[in-house]
Amino acid sequence: MLAVRMHVADRRLTLEDVPIPEPGPRQVRVAVRAAGVCLSDVHLIRGMLTPVHLDGDVVTLGHEVAGVIDALGPDVTGWVEGQRVILQAGEYADGRILTRGVDYDGGWAEFALANVGTLVPIPDELPFDQAAIIPDAVSTPWAAITGTGQVRPGEAIGVWGVGGLGAHAVQLLRMIGAAPVIAVDPHAPARQRAEEFGADLSLDAADPVLPDRIREITGGHGLAAAFDFAGVGSVREQAIQCLGIGGRLILVGLTPEPMTVAHPTLLSFMGQQIRGHYGSSADDLGVLVGLVGHGRLDFHRSVSDVLPLDQAESAVDRLERKEGDPVRLVLKP
């Protein structure tokens, strides 16, 4: 089968002909129908992130995967060949957080293996390209909002960075009744898109009086929660200035940059918190698939383009350069 492999030593991408994998106990083999291209993939390829638990120095990328069960391993029950599924973007094993397409082979390939605990069924009506982005671009902000952030209806929420994950965060926040939802991004097309996805208003991160503007918008109260999807130190320092009493700063974007809390005494006095968030669970995926089925969510605007597997490198380049301002690019084997 064909697979897009990253060589960790020099971050080189190659399209290789590799053996079709055989499922082991409690595993299935999935014929991949669509796989998302995420900014995390860009960070891996450019050396900003490095696999921690990878066995070896080459890995098939791709943690957003949708497809059809092609073969069942030993002792697999409750699943059948031909069943349409999405795959959780990672899993917990032996006390470790493992990410698909980072710590073990992912879905930028014609076939992928998956443990049965990471499978989520999808209905025939959900297109594979839209389904593929749910395991990260949608489920990560969903879990950050409803779990780590504990957002309640009527709370004022800020979203910094409205790319692939941030745009869906805006959509999800509006759906659950957060108000106002304020998007912050230095990129004008991203701000416009945020409003199309449901932001009540969008602000330029370069505005020197942005914290004052947010306090004015929120009647002097500040934000109940701010979500950093940009993964930039300066963003986090700006966002924390916009929090109100008991406000939460949720760090979702991955970054090696240090963060500085300029006024830690004020943080304590105001009862504010900084919380880290990573990933989601199979339960989150199931809820989101159900919401799509009930007409609460629609991702047709989220798939900016679908490319063949042999154009993976081009897709990475387009995402990195923000060519066409994509929400998500999807590979189709």
Secondary structure, 3 states (H helix, E strand, C coil): CEEEEEECCCCEEEEEECCCCCCCCCEEEEEEEEEEECHHHHHHHCCCCCCCCCCCCEEECCCCEEEEEEEECCCCCCCCCCCEEEECCEEEECCEEEEECCCECCCCECEEEEEHHHEEECCCCCCHHHHHCHHHHHHHHHHHHHHHCCCCCCCCEEEECCCHHHHHHHHHHHHHCCCCEEEECCCHHHHHHHHHCCCCEEECCCCCCHHHHHHHHCCCCCEEEEEECCCCHHHHHHHHCCEEEEEEEEECCCCCCCCCCCCHHHHHHCCCEEEECCCCCHHHHHHHHHHHHCCCCCCCCCEEEEEEHHHHHHHHHHHHHCCCCCCEEEEEC
